[in-house]
Amino acid sequence: MTAPAGSMEAAVLAQLRQVIDPDFGEDIVTCGFIKALSTDAVTGKVAFTLELTTPACPVKELFQRQSTQAVKELPWVLDVDVTMTAQPAKPITPDSGRPGGLKDVRHVVAVSSCKGGVGKSTIAVNLAYTLAQMGAKVGIFDADVYGPSLPLMVSPEKPILEMVPDTKAILPAEYEGVKIVSFGFAGQGAAIMRGAMVSGLIQQMLTTTEWGELDYLVVDFPPGTGDIQLTLCQTMSFDAAVVVTTPQKMAFIDVAKGIRMFAKLVVPCVAVVENMSYFEGDDGKRYHPFGEGSGERIQANFGIPNLMKFPIVPDLSAAGDGGRPLVVSDPTCATSAAFMELGAVVVREVAKQQGPSGGPAQRTARVVHDTSQNLILVRLPGTPQFALQPAVLRRHDTSALSVNEWTGARMFRDEDIPDAIAPESISPLGNYAVQITWQGGFNQVASFELLDSLRQHAVDLDLDQAQVSSLLPGGLQVTASLA
């Protein structure tokens, strides 16, 4: 938004530029959040609308307070009226990967563990209701047909899915303002059927449900990395994934498989939740009955930006078993506050993916392949560009195919990787890593932390010869000269 130089509106905008969005690193005027600005010289009143990217913005109260204070610093201002709102849902085109009843769903978030018994459904349900408490329109899809959990964890007044006779569309059940769909509400209990049939059933339930306008659809993934999980990711595009684990080493191994699956499908994992991490003893000490370090290891190996630890709390499981999520039954307890932090993390990371205008965000990191010199050019946020030999990056892979997950020992020698190896494609993976497909078909997730740690291996770059190759969305490979 702009205003004539020297005008009252220009003075107001100058004051509002002091308010910085912590996620985008820009002021709220540059982000385009200020709408409908008006001033009245007679009454000294200033009015404007603050249009944020989502109604669940975790800093909306802070923005309102800071913007009001900033404008009141003008000597002629006597009253400030700030209207808080969020960007309207934009029509979803077929190219966005949101078919059928999902066309008005703005963001889809996966909650996955790839291992049963880690409390994934508890995290998914409480996350969904936390997002609703933050002001968003939310839905939950229980994708586990073999053992649906949602009917036990929530208690809708009408615990059954209805179908519109004319359109054959499914009408979701609803509980505490959140739309819910589960095979368990179809009156069939758990299913006994082959994988191909289950995949088709999940796809049908997901796309034929009339979700309406939603800010967030939380999808509770079933355990594993098989047909069902692939069907979900191929049916629609996901904005983010939250990975749930427990401190045991076995849980780490299974969860790592899930993260690699999301990496191959270019779904950014934005948070690791280490559930049942510890409990507080009567003596005031913190105990870790299942060990420590699984969450930190996942975060370090895969460059996932956020790690949340949830304690062993009897009230959390009891609330789920009783059909009323803890964040609904006791929204002021410490565990509900932790879920509020997780909700804020999800909202912020999804917003970073979208950018302040609601469209794709400009990525602040740049990793490309210089085909002329066979070098990988790396520019990370706030740091100068450097060049790496591809073999160096490939030899520092930390995946289970390169490092024994039990012992931490390397499973190959440096000489096993040819010095002349080159990447076939490099594509961004959220705001924390890149996905590299190497000659021979090996896939590597290189976190920004890993890339930054390899700066010591940087080599000189001849800009006169540099020619870079990059993979664009949709699979288009482009090459350009830097000279």
Summary of the structure (lengths in Angstrom):
residues: 483
radius of gyration: 24.5
end to end distance: 36.3
largest distance: 78.6
contacts: 1551
relative contact order: 0.10
helix: 31%
strand: 25%
